Amino acid sequence: MTAIQSLTFDLRSPSTGLVIAQVSDQGVQEAQDAAERSVTAFQTWRRTTAYFRAGLLRKFFDLMLRDEAEIARLIATEMGKPVSEALGEVRYAAAFIEWYAEEAKRVFGSVVPSQHAGKRLLVTHEPVGPVYAVTPWNFPAAMATRKLAPALAAGCTVILKPAEQSPLTALKMRDLWTEAGGPADTFQVITASDPIGVTQVMMADARIRKVTFTGSTEVGRLLAAQAAPTLKRVSLELGGHAPYLIFEDADIGQAVADVIACKFRNAGQTCVCTNRIYVQRAVAEEFTARLTAAVQALKVGDPLDASTQIGPLVDAQGLEKVQRHVTDALERGAQATTGGAAGEGLYFTPTVLTGVTPDMLVMQEETFGPVAPLLVFDTEEEAVQAANDTEYGLAAYLWTRDLDRAFRVSEQLEYGIIGLNDPVPSTAQAPFGGVKQSGYGREGGPWGLQEYLNTKYLSMTVR
C-alpha cells in the first residue's frame, strides 16, 4: 500500500468559532486505498449469514445508546444543533440500526410456479456490492445510519464520506462498529476538506456498485451523471421546499406548535422543514399572532446548554443565504412580525414573515434557516396548486380535521412524504424519499433494504 502523507484540516465550532479538532484530510490516494479494502472485505462479508450480521448490528445499536450523550455533544459541538435535540437524533439514528438488525433476517427468497413439470424457478437476493455513501452535515448520525445500517444488513461494505463540517460523529460511529466486532474495512470513513477528488475516485471505480447521497439537487445531478458510465445503483435524497397547509378547521394552538416543531428544529436546517406556510384566510390573523408569540419565546443560545432551542447556523455560507432571503423579502414588501436580523457570529434571530409573495427568493429556494414565511389562501384548490408549484417533491404537510379533505389533499400533493396533522413523520420503519427534483430511491423500512440488494433468478431443469 502506498505511503500516505499525513495532512489535516481544522474543524471549527459554529457556536464559538474555535478550533475543536484536527481531522485527517484525505485525497485521491486514500480513496483508492479505501476502495481496495472495501472490495476485498466485501468478498468475505457478503458470505456471512444474516444472523451473524444481525447480531453485530444489535451490538452496534446497544453501543450507540450507551454513548448517546457523548455523541449528542459531538453533534452539538461540530454543527451547532442544540444538545437536547441532538440526543433525539442519536436515538433516531440508532433506531435504523435496530430496525435493520431485525430486517437482515427477513431477506426472503421465493419459488415461482413453473408451467413445466421438469423445471424449478427460484428467486434469491444478493448484496449489491461495495457502497459509497455521502452524507450532509445537518444530521451527522441519522443520515449515516439510514444508509449504513441497511447496507451492512444486506451484506454490503460501506465507505462513508461525511460532510467536512461534521466528521467527528461519523468517526465515532466507525469506532463503535469496530468495538461491536465489525470486521475490518466493512465500514470505513473517509474525511476530506475538499471531497471532489475522493468522490471522483469512487465514481470512476466500477467495483463500487452503489452510491447513496443526501444533499443538494445540483450535486445529486452530477453524481447521477458520474454513475452512468459504470451503471452504479444510485439513490438520491435531494433538496426540498416543503409547504405546510393550515386549513380553517385546524386546531390553531396545535397547528402553531406543529409548525414550530417542523420549521424551527435544527434552526430550520433540515431537508423536510417546512419552507412555506399557507394559511386559510379565515384563521390567518389568529395563526399569525400565535405563531409570532411562539417564535419570540424560542430560546437562542449555546447548543451545549440543554435549554437552548435554536443554535447557530452551520457556517458563514448558510448564514449569508438566510440573510439574503430575508433581505430580499423585506425589500419586496414583506414584513417581519418577529426577528428578521442576524445575531452575533453565525446566529440568526428566529423570524416570521408576512406579506410574502411567490416572486421572493424565500419562495423560490430552500432557505435552510429559522425563517417562516406566511402566505394566505382562500380555497383548497388554490392551496394545492401553490403547494405543488415547485420542482421539488420531498415532504409536504397539512393540518385539517376534515377527513374527506385530508384524503383529497394528501392524494393531490406531489410529494414523497406527507405529514397529516404530523410535523415530524419520519421513522425508521417507514419509507423516506422524494419525487421530481428531490431525487429517487427510499431509505427506511424494507424499502431501504431493497436499495442494497440485487435480485437473482435461477431456472433449474429437474430430470
Protein Blocks (a to p, Z undefined) as FASTA:
>chain_A
ZZddddddddddfklopafbdcddddfklmmmmmmmmmmmmmmmmmpcfklmmmmmmmmm
mmmmmmmmmmmmmmmmmnopafklmmmmmmmmmmmmmmmmmmmmmcccdddddfbfkbcc
ddddddfbjcdddddfklmmlmmmmmmmmmmmnopacdddddfklmmlmmmmmmmmmmno
paehkaccdddfblklmmmmmmmmmklmbdcddddfklmmmmmmmmmmnopacddddddd
ddcdddfkbcfklmmmmmmmmmmgghhpafkbcfbdcddfklmmmmmmmmmmmmmmpccd
dfklmkbmbdcdfblklmmmmmmmmmmmmmnopacfegjiacehjbccddddehiafkbm
klmpcfkpabdcddddfbfklmmmmmmmcfbdfbccdddfbfklmmmmmmmpccfbdceh
iablbcfkbccddehjnogcdeeijklmmmmcccdddddddZZ
